[in-house]
Amino acid sequence: MKIGLVLSGGGARGLSHLGVVKALHERGIYPDLISGASAGAIAGGLLAKGLEPDEILEIFIRTNFLKYVRPCFGSSGLFKIDRLEELIVKYIPENTFESLKTPLIVTATDLYAGESVQFQQGELARPILASSCLPGLFEPIYFHNRCLVDGGVLNNMPVEPLEGLADYIIGVHCNPFTLKNPPKSTREIVARSLILAVHAKTKERFNKCDLLIEAPNLGDYSLYDLRKARELFILGYKYAQNILAKSPLLA
């Protein structure tokens, strides 16, 4: 049975994906295919390379991401994230989809064509960056004659690329639609608005998953708070353990 894993976008909350995957691995469940958008594309790329969830967590904890982000005043975003390519290539030096141990499909959004775009061959780092490029906050990534922004704009739960390829689809969603605390900054309001804009389509995609894992307490965390990386990891891990224990097929 081929197992497909879908990893949603969700900023820092995407670190909970790593805890979920650790729980899957402990039950001997290793996906045959991974589809990801935004934070899910970043986590998916490192997991597809063959790095263990705990290893990836430590990378995020010890990395100063501010070193790789540059302001771009008067441009089409507040910051440039193109230098993050260096960081991706550091851990995936081959920089190709073909070099990955597990096939990966990355979803981004073509801002001009108004359509979702999938990448699964050739250069790896720039499609991952494009998939994570929150519009308004980050300058778009230009790649293959396309102007690309965050994959979550049109598809934050990219199940479709796995349909017909996987026999069993596990969806991991880290952007709960309910919030306990109001957004505290302009960037959080922009991100929250984006989540609500794709709300209906994302819920439709939940129904295409054979198993959905969505830790409800993730809504308590900011999309940008990487300082709580370990906390988010543990939250995803413990919630997934409980869900997997109740799943007849995967128990």
N, C-alpha and C positions, 0 to 999 in steps of 0.2 A: 504494500500500500504506500503510495507516494503522499507525503505530508507537505502541505504548503503553509508557510507562515507569513501573515500580513502584519506589518508594523506601521501604526499610524504616526502622523506628526503630532507634536505637542511640546516643542521646546525642551526645557530642562526635564519636564516630566517624562520625556523619552528614555531617561535613565532607568525608569521602572521596567522598560522592555528587557533590560539586561537581567534583572531579577527574575522575570517571568521565564526567560530562556534558561537560566540556571535551574529553575524548578523543573522545566521540561527535560533537561539533560539528566537530572538526577533520576528521572523515571525512564531513562533510556530513549527519550524521544528527541531525534535530531532531524530537523526539517530537510526535505530534499530540494525545496525551492523557497526563496525568500522574496517578498515584494514589499517595498517600503516607500514612504513619502516623508520628506522633511527630516525630522529627528529619527524617524523610522528608517530612512535611507542611510543615515550616518551609522546608526547601530547595526543595520542590516549589512552594510559593507564590511564592517570590522568582524562581525560574526561569520559572514560568508568567507572571509579570508581564513578563518579557522581559529581566531583568537577566542579564548574562553571569556564568559561574562565577567568574571572577577578581574581578569587582566584589563578588559576594556574600562571597567569602573575605575581602576587605578590610573589609567591614562587620563581620564577626565578629571580626576581629583588632583593630579600633579601638574596639569597643563594650565598655563596662564593664557587664556584665549584672547585677552586684550592685546597681546603681542601681535596677533594675526588680523586684527580688525583696524581699519583706518577710516577716519572721517572723510566724507566727500562732499563738502559744502557746495551748494549750487548745482548739484547733480541730481540724478533720479533716485536718490536714496540718502539716508543719513550716514551710512557706513558702507565701505567696500569690504567684501569678505574673500576676495580672490586669493589673498595670501594664505588662507586656510588650506589651499591646495598643497602647500609644503607639508602641513601636518598630516594630511591623508596619505601622501606619498611616503612619508616617514614610516608609516605602519603597513602600507601596501605598496612597496617600492616598484612592483611591476606595473602598477597603475592601469590595469586592464580588467574588464569583466571576465575575460577568458582565464585569468590567473587565479580566480577565486575557487575555493574548494566546493562551495555550494553555489549553484546558479542564482543570480540576483537580478531583479527587475526594479529599476528606479523610476519613479514618476515625478515629472516636473510639469509646469504649466507654461505654454507658449502665450505670452502676453499679447502678441499681435494677432495670432491666428485664433485665439480664444479657445484653445483645446488642450487636453491632457496629452502629454508626450511620454512615451516609455523608452528607456535606454537599457540595453542588456548585452551590448557588445562594444568592443573598442575601448576608447579612453574612459576611465572610471571616475577620477576625482572631480572633474568639472560638472558632470551630471549630478553627482551627489551634492555639490555646492549649490547648483541651480535648484535642486529639489528642496533645499533648506533656506532659500532666499526670500524671506518674508517681505512682501512689497511695501514700500514706504519706509521701512527700516533699513533694508539692504539694497544696494544698487543691483539691478538685474545682471544675470550672467549671460553673455553672448556666446553661443556654442552652436556649431553646425548651421549657421545662418538663421538662428532663432534667438529671440529675446525671451529668456527663461526666468521664471520666478517660482516661488514655493509650490510644490506639488499639491499641497493641501488646499490651494485656492479652488480647484475644481474636483479634486479627489483626495481627501485626507485619509481614506481607508481603501487603498488600491487592491481590491479583491479581484477585479476583472482580469488582470494579467495572469492569474493563476487558474482561472476557469478552463476546464478541459485539459489542464496539465497536472493538477493535483487531485487525488481521490478524497482527501480529507483536508479541510482548510481551517487552520487555527488563526483567529483574528485577535490581535492585541491592540486595544484602543486606550490611549492615555490622556484623552481630552474630554472628561465628563462635561455634560452640558449644563449642569447646575453648579452654581458658585455659592459659597457661604460668605465670602468677603468680596466687597466691590473692588474693581480694578483701581490701582493706586497711581498709575502714570499714563501718559499718552500712549506709550508703546503697548501697555497692557490693554488699553481700550481698543487700539487697532487690532491686536491679536484676538481679543475677545470677540470683536465684531466679525472677524474672519471666521472664527469657529461657528458663530451663529449663522453666518451666511451659508455654510456648507452643512448645517445641522440636518436638514431633511434627507439629503442624499446619503449622508454618512449612516443615518439610521437604516435606510433601505439596504445598505451594504452589510449591515450586521446580519441580516437574514440570510446572506449568502455564505456565512461562516458556519461550519459544523460545530465549532466551539468558539465562544467569545469570552475573552478575559479582559475585564475593565474594572480596575480597582476604584471604587467610588470615592475614596479619600484623596485621590489625586487632585481633585478640585480645590483642595486646601493649599495647594502649592502654586507659586508663581511660575509662569512659563520661562522665566529668565534666571531663576535662582539655582545656579550650579553649585552653590555652597552646600546645598542639601542633597548632594549626589548620593551619598551612602544611604541616607534616610529614604530616598526615592527608590533606590535599588532594593532595599529590604522590604519596603511596602509592596512592590511588585512581586517579589519572591514569595512572601508569606501569603499574599492573596492568591497567587497562582497555585501554591501548594494545596490550599483549601479547595479550589475549583477542580484541580486535577484529581484529587482524592474522591470527588463525587462524579467524575466522568466515567461511565461504564467502559467505553472503548479504550481510554487511556489510563485507567486505574491500574 
